[in-house]
Amino acid sequence: MARIGFSTSRHLPTVRVQPRSEFLHAVGPGAAVATLREVLEPELGQLRLWVNRVDLFADWQGWTLTLDDAHRFVCRADARRTYEVGGTLTGFEFGSRKTKTLLARLYDKTADVAAKDTGWWHEVWSERYLHGLPVHRLEFEFGRQSLVEFDLNTPDQVLGAAGDLWAYATGEWLTYRSPTGDQTRSRWPLAPEWQQVQAATLGHRAVGLERLRLARRSTSIEKLLPGLTGYQASLGALIGTEGIDDTLGAIGHHLHTYEIVSHTQFADRVARRRSELELR
């Protein structure tokens, strides 16, 4: 659901809460705030919530970016970075988190999903996702200093201003332009792709916790299968079995033997892993 930290320092909030992305997309931002209140207030009393950071993003397919496009971005921040893997562009970053104001990232989300094993994103994209076509995400991270400048403090204030924050970020802070002969890039016209970016509604469709849990389990199983198949095949070769059924039938004996040698029940190992993976 969320990471929760406590502090007795007078210079830090008593409680710091960081909702997990999976939870936010399962129930929606508003419901996530309400749920956290329900969990924490019976233990801590009435809470006064302040937002330290908010990330706004939108995803697209069909937008191909290369290193040659870097000069087409006009940004108020001086700090810029490009990211590559094997000579292929994976994203741009604008601004610096150290300023606690505004940071933007534009990157290949499908590559990020594969690297971080977060296949449940396909459930969020649902039928809108076209398989085989990369998804690019534009994400703006508004830090505390930036929110103060907009006079936004509480979760309700921030959620209510999401559209205005997006309009500022994509209309004034960062833009993507179509080059002309003008030496001043800020006078170049907005690129058609960026006009679609500006028109993003930031609408949210709650996917449901159970649906995302099932998607996460399915992704984890798929990741385990190559290694599991390899170990099963090696065991079958060593003990003289040939197929799936006879190999699985023989594994039980060896697992029971290892329980005795290791002084640990297999059921205990399963229970511990279930707790580590936060599975019900």
C-alpha positions in Angstrom: 0.0 0.0 0.0 2.6 2.6 1.1 5.9 3.1 2.8 5.4 4.8 6.2 8.2 6.4 8.2 8.1 8.0 11.7 10.4 10.6 13.2 10.8 12.4 16.5 12.8 15.3 14.9 11.3 18.8 15.2 12.7 19.5 11.8 10.8 16.7 10.0 7.2 15.6 9.8 6.1 13.2 12.4 4.9 10.8 9.8 6.0 10.5 6.2 3.9 8.4 3.8 4.8 7.4 0.2 1.9 5.6 -1.5 3.1 2.9 -3.9 2.4 3.4 -7.6 0.6 0.1 -7.8 -1.8 1.1 -5.0 -2.4 4.6 -6.5 -3.4 3.0 -9.8 -5.5 0.3 -8.2 -7.8 2.6 -6.2 -7.1 6.1 -7.5 -5.3 9.0 -5.7 -8.3 10.3 -3.8 -9.3 6.9 -2.5 -5.6 6.2 -1.6 -5.5 9.3 0.6 -8.8 8.3 2.3 -7.6 4.7 2.9 -4.3 5.9 4.5 -6.3 8.2 6.8 -8.5 5.2 7.8 -5.4 3.2 8.6 -3.4 5.8 10.4 -5.8 8.0 12.3 -7.1 5.2 14.7 -3.5 4.8 15.8 -2.2 8.4 15.6 -5.3 10.6 16.0 -6.4 13.2 13.5 -3.8 13.9 10.8 -3.0 17.1 9.1 -1.7 16.1 5.7 0.7 18.1 3.6 2.0 17.1 0.1 5.8 17.1 -0.2 5.9 15.9 -3.8 3.5 15.0 -6.6 4.2 13.2 -9.9 2.0 13.9 -12.9 2.4 11.8 -16.1 0.8 10.8 -19.3 1.7 7.9 -21.7 1.8 7.8 -25.5 2.5 5.3 -28.3 3.6 6.3 -31.8 6.1 9.0 -30.7 9.6 8.1 -31.9 12.4 10.1 -30.3 16.1 10.2 -31.2 19.1 12.1 -29.9 18.8 14.5 -32.8 15.5 15.7 -31.2 17.2 17.0 -28.1 17.6 20.6 -29.5 13.8 20.7 -30.2 13.0 20.9 -26.4 12.8 24.4 -24.9 13.0 24.3 -21.1 13.4 26.8 -18.3 15.8 24.5 -16.5 19.5 24.5 -17.5 20.2 20.9 -16.4 19.6 18.3 -19.0 20.5 14.7 -19.4 20.1 12.0 -22.0 20.0 8.3 -21.4 21.0 5.5 -23.7 21.3 1.7 -23.6 23.4 0.1 -26.3 23.5 3.2 -28.3 19.7 3.5 -28.3 18.0 6.5 -26.8 15.9 5.6 -23.8 15.0 9.0 -22.4 15.6 12.7 -21.6 15.6 14.4 -18.2 15.2 18.1 -17.6 15.8 20.0 -14.3 17.3 18.8 -11.0 15.7 17.2 -8.0 18.1 19.1 -5.8 16.1 22.3 -6.4 12.9 20.7 -5.0 11.0 22.6 -7.7 10.3 20.8 -11.0 11.9 17.8 -12.8 10.7 16.3 -16.0 11.4 12.9 -17.5 10.5 11.6 -21.0 11.4 8.0 -21.4 10.6 4.6 -22.9 8.2 3.2 -20.3 8.0 -0.3 -21.9 11.8 -0.7 -21.5 11.4 0.5 -17.9 8.6 -2.0 -17.2 10.8 -4.9 -18.6 13.8 -3.8 -16.5 11.8 -3.4 -13.2 9.5 -6.4 -13.6 6.4 -4.2 -13.3 4.3 -6.0 -16.0 1.1 -5.0 -14.2 1.3 -1.7 -16.1 -0.2 -3.6 -19.1 -3.4 -3.9 -17.0 -3.4 -0.2 -16.4 -3.0 0.5 -20.2 -5.6 -2.2 -20.9 -7.1 -2.4 -24.4 -5.5 0.9 -25.3 -2.0 -0.7 -25.4 -0.8 -1.8 -28.9 1.6 -4.7 -28.4 5.0 -4.2 -30.0 4.8 -0.5 -30.0 6.9 1.4 -27.4 5.1 3.5 -24.7 6.7 6.8 -24.0 6.0 8.5 -20.7 6.2 12.2 -19.9 6.5 12.7 -16.2 6.7 15.9 -14.2 7.9 15.7 -10.6 6.7 18.8 -8.6 8.8 19.1 -5.4 7.8 20.9 -2.2 9.3 24.2 -3.2 7.3 24.3 -6.4 4.1 23.4 -4.6 4.7 26.2 -2.1 5.0 28.7 -5.0 1.6 27.5 -6.3 0.2 27.8 -2.8 -0.7 24.1 -2.8 -0.4 22.2 0.5 -3.1 19.6 1.2 -3.9 16.5 -0.9 -7.2 17.9 -2.0 -5.6 21.2 -3.1 -3.0 19.4 -5.1 -5.4 16.9 -6.8 -7.7 19.7 -7.6 -4.9 21.7 -9.3 -3.5 18.7 -11.3 -4.8 20.1 -14.6 -3.3 23.6 -13.9 0.0 22.1 -12.9 0.1 20.1 -16.2 -0.8 23.2 -18.2 2.0 25.1 -16.6 4.6 22.3 -17.0 3.8 21.6 -20.7 3.0 25.2 -21.7 5.5 27.3 -19.9 8.2 25.2 -18.3 8.9 22.6 -21.0 7.9 22.5 -24.7 8.8 20.6 -27.8 9.1 22.6 -31.0 9.1 22.3 -34.8 12.4 23.8 -36.1 12.3 26.9 -38.4 15.0 29.3 -39.7 14.5 31.5 -36.6 17.6 31.5 -34.4 15.4 31.8 -31.3 14.1 28.4 -30.5 11.3 29.7 -28.2 9.7 31.2 -31.2 9.5 27.9 -33.1 5.9 26.6 -33.3 4.8 23.9 -31.0 5.2 20.4 -32.6 2.0 18.5 -33.2 3.1 15.8 -30.8 3.4 18.4 -28.0 0.0 19.8 -28.7 -1.4 16.3 -28.0 0.8 16.2 -24.8 -0.7 19.5 -23.7 -4.3 18.2 -24.3 -3.8 15.2 -21.9 -6.8 15.1 -19.5 -4.9 13.2 -16.8 -8.0 11.2 -16.2 -7.7 8.2 -13.9 -9.4 4.8 -14.2 -9.1 2.8 -11.0 -8.0 -0.7 -12.0 -8.7 -2.5 -8.8 -6.3 -4.1 -6.3 -7.1 -7.7 -7.0 -6.6 -7.2 -10.8 -3.2 -5.7 -10.3 -2.2 -8.3 -7.7 -3.1 -11.1 -10.3 -1.1 -9.3 -13.0 1.9 -8.9 -10.7 1.8 -12.6 -9.8 1.5 -13.6 -13.5 4.5 -11.4 -14.4 6.6 -12.9 -11.5 5.7 -16.5 -12.5 6.8 -15.8 -16.1 10.1 -14.4 -14.9 10.7 -17.6 -12.8 9.8 -20.1 -15.5 13.1 -20.1 -17.5 15.2 -20.7 -14.4 12.7 -23.2 -13.0 12.6 -25.2 -16.3 16.4 -25.3 -16.4 16.7 -26.7 -12.8 14.0 -29.2 -13.5 15.7 -30.4 -16.7 19.0 -30.7 -14.8 17.4 -32.7 -12.1 15.7 -34.9 -14.6 18.9 -35.7 -16.3 20.6 -36.5 -13.0 17.9 -38.8 -11.6 16.9 -40.4 -14.9 13.4 -39.0 -15.6 12.3 -37.8 -19.0 9.1 -35.7 -18.9 7.4 -33.1 -16.7 5.1 -35.5 -14.9 7.7 -38.1 -13.8 10.3 -35.3 -12.9 7.7 -33.5 -10.7 6.8 -36.8 -9.1 10.4 -37.5 -8.2 11.1 -34.0 -6.8 9.0 -34.5 -3.7 11.4 -37.1 -2.3 14.4 -34.9 -2.8 12.6 -31.9 -1.2 11.7 -33.9 1.9 15.3 -35.1 2.2 16.5 -31.5 2.0 14.0 -30.5 4.7 15.8 -32.9 7.1 19.3 -31.8 6.0 18.5 -28.1 6.2 16.3 -28.3 9.4 13.7 -26.2 7.6 10.3 -27.2 6.5 9.4 -26.4 2.9 6.1 -24.9 4.1 8.0 -22.5 6.3 10.1 -21.4 3.2 6.8 -20.8 1.3 5.3 -18.8 4.1 8.4 -16.6 4.4 8.5 -15.9 0.7 4.8 -15.1 0.7 5.4 -12.6 3.4 8.4 -11.1 1.5 6.4 -10.8 -1.6 3.4 -9.4 0.3 1.1 -12.0 -1.0 -2.1 -12.9 0.8 
